[in-house]
């Protein structure tokens, strides 16, 4: 009989190892000691489902309706994760949660395990000197993706998060003549995978192949350190879909996001 438990780190890591791309975010925050987790455990102690509850609620596995009460209490800005897991949780929790302003099913999750051809760019790791250039770019990427301007919501907190990504070595960019030809951050990093987020090119530099070349170089760099690079994207974002297809990424599963 399954029971809801507070999982150990070992249980979380074992669970995430079963699906390292789908569960890369859960593993990352568990390894960093940042997550608040609830889990569904079988009689043998093996986890059947796992849920992180924070600013975002992230469920995974089978039986995620068990996390409904925690999701209702969370006040989260998003519920996001593998599509079936989010669906199970939402069916159980929706009566106690606000109506989402956006429901995004069918978000393709892409992964790449073989290095693409070099893009021959000047992509580099971001430095603190780049912070003033990156903050508005990251904010615009966030607005395009989520529909909310984070600088209007909490500018200081967003600047702090952008700075933290730089300090942690999770931010890369390619700048020419003061214009960002490409930038991206790692939202999760484990021994098995790196998950990228906010892949972005300045509107003035789009449709010139810069994104494809720089993403190829970034993936080549990351694949020297991990077996897989992954990301997810809105299904209607056709330019992004073409970009990921063009460097050899393949669709492995789908996410669903509920944005409040």
N, C-alpha and C positions, 0 to 999 in steps of 0.2 A: 504494500500500500504506500502510495506517495505521501510525503509530508513536506510542508514548507519549513525551510531551515535557513540559518545564517551560515553560508558556506565558508569553508576554510580556503586559504589561498591555493593549496594543493588541489582541492576539488574544482575550483574555478579554472585553474590552468589545465587540468585534465579535460574538462568540458570544452574549453576553447580549442584545445589541440585537435578535437574531432572535426572542426570546421574553422581552420585558422584564418581564412579570408573573411567569411561572414562575421566572425566573432573577434576580429582584430581590435576593435575599440574596447570591448569588454576585457580582453587580456591586457591591453596596454594600461588601462587605469588600475586594474588589479595589481599588476607588477609595480606600479608607481605608488600604490597605497592610497589612491585617491577615491576609490569607488565605495559606494554604499550598495551592498548586494543583498538580494533575497533569492532563494533558490528552491526548486522542487526536487526532492531527493527520493530515490527508490529505496527499497529495503536493503539493497546491497551497498548503499552509500554513494552510488553513482548519481550524478546530477542529470535530471531529465530536462530541466529548464532553468534559466538564470535571468535575472533582471537587475540592471543598474538603475537606481532611482536618484536623480539629482535635477539639475536644470533641464536635462533631457531624461526621459525614461526609455531604456533600451532593453527590450526583451529578446530572448532567444530560446529555441527549443520547443518542446511539446508540452502543452498544458499551461500556457502563459496566462490564462484567465485567473490562475491562482494569485496573480500579482495585482489584481484589480484594486483592492483596498489601498495598497501602497501607492498605486498610480493616482488614485483619487486624492489622497492626502498630499501628493508631491507638489502641486502647483506648477508643474513642469511647463516649459515653453514648447516642448516637442515630445512626441512619442515616435521613435524611429528604430527601425531594425528590419530583419528578414520579414517579408510580407505576410506569411502565414502566422508568425509569432505576434506581429502587431495586430493582425486581425483578431486573433483569439483574445488578446488583452483588451482590445477596444470593445468587442462585443460584451465583455463582462464588466467593463468600467464606464461605458459611455453614459449611463444614466446619472453618474455622479460627477462627470467632468464637463467643462464648458464645451460648447460646440466649436469644433476647429474652424479657423478661418480658411484653412486650406488642407485638403486631403490629397496626398500624392501617392497613389499606388503604382506599381509597375516600374519602379526606378531601377534601371539596369545597374548591376554591380559588375564592373570590369576588372579583369586581372591580367597581368603580364608576367611571364616567367622566363622568357627568352629575350635577351637584349636586342633592341632594334638597331638599325644602322645609325651611325653617329649623325648628329645634327650640326656639328661644328659651330656651336654658339659660344657666347661668352657668359654662359650661365654660371652663377657662383652662389655660395652661401651668403645669405643676408648678414649685414653687420649693423650694429647699433646706429652707425652714422646714416643708415638707410631708413631709420624709423619714421621720420617726417614724410618721406616719400611713400613708404609702405602703408601707413595708417589710412590715408584716404583711398588708396587702391584696394586694400583689404575691405574697407567699409563698402566700397562700391560693389566689389565681388559678392559680399554678404547681401547687399540690397538686391542685386540681380538674382541671387539664388533663393533667398528667403522672403524677399518682399518687404523687409524692414531695414531702415537706416540705423545701424547700431550707434552712430555718433549722436543721433537724436535721443536714443533710449538711454545710453550711459557712456558718454565719450571717454571718461577717465578709465572706466573698466575695460573698454575696448582697446584703448591705447596700451593699457597694462598687459592685456592678453597678447597683443601683437608683439610687444617688447619681449614677453616671456618666450614666445615661439622663436624669436631671433636668438635669445640667450641659450635656448635649449638645442640650437642647431637644427631646427625644424622648418626653416624658411629659406627659400631660394628665389633668385630673381636674375633677370637679364635686362640691363639698362643701357640704352644708347642715347646720347644727347639729352639726358634728363627724362627720357620717355621709357616707361616700363614695357618692354616687348613681351615679357612673360614673367609671371610670378606664380608660386604655389607654396603650400605649407603641408606638413605632415600632421594629420589629425590623430594618428595612432601609429605606433612603431613597436613591433615585437620581434623576437628572433625569427618568426615565420613570415612576416609581411609588414609592409609600410602602406598605410592608407593615406592617399593624398586628398586635399580639399582645396577649394577656391582656386582652381586653375584658371588664370585670368590673363588677358592681354589688353593693354590700353586700347580703347575704341579707335584711336587714331592710327594704331599699328595693326589692326585686324585685316584678315583676308590676304596676308602676304606670306603665309607659311611659317611665321615665327613660332606660333604655338606648337606646331608639329615638331619642328626642329628642337626647340628647347625641352619639350616634354620627353622627346627621345633621349636627349642628353641626361636629363634628370633621372629617367628610368634606368639608363645604363649605369649611372653612378650608384643608385640605390640597389640595383641587382648585384653589385659587387659585395653587398652587405647582408642582403636577405633573399630568400628564394622567390618572393612575389611582391609586386607592386599592384595596388588595387585602388579603386575609387568608385563612387556611384554618382549618378547623374539623372536629371529630370528627363523623362522619355521624350518630351517635346523639344528638347534642346538639340536640334539637328546638327548645328555646327560642331557641338561638343561630341556628339555621337560619331560624326565623320572623323573628327580628330583622333578619337581613341581607336577607332577601327583602323585608321591609317598607319598607326605604329605597331599594329599587331595585337592589341588588347582583345580579349574575348569576354563575352558576357557569361557569367557563371551562375548568377541568381538574381533575385529582385528584392529590393527594399520597398517599404512603404513609410511615408512620413506623414504625421498629423501635426500641423502647425497651429498653435493657439495664440 
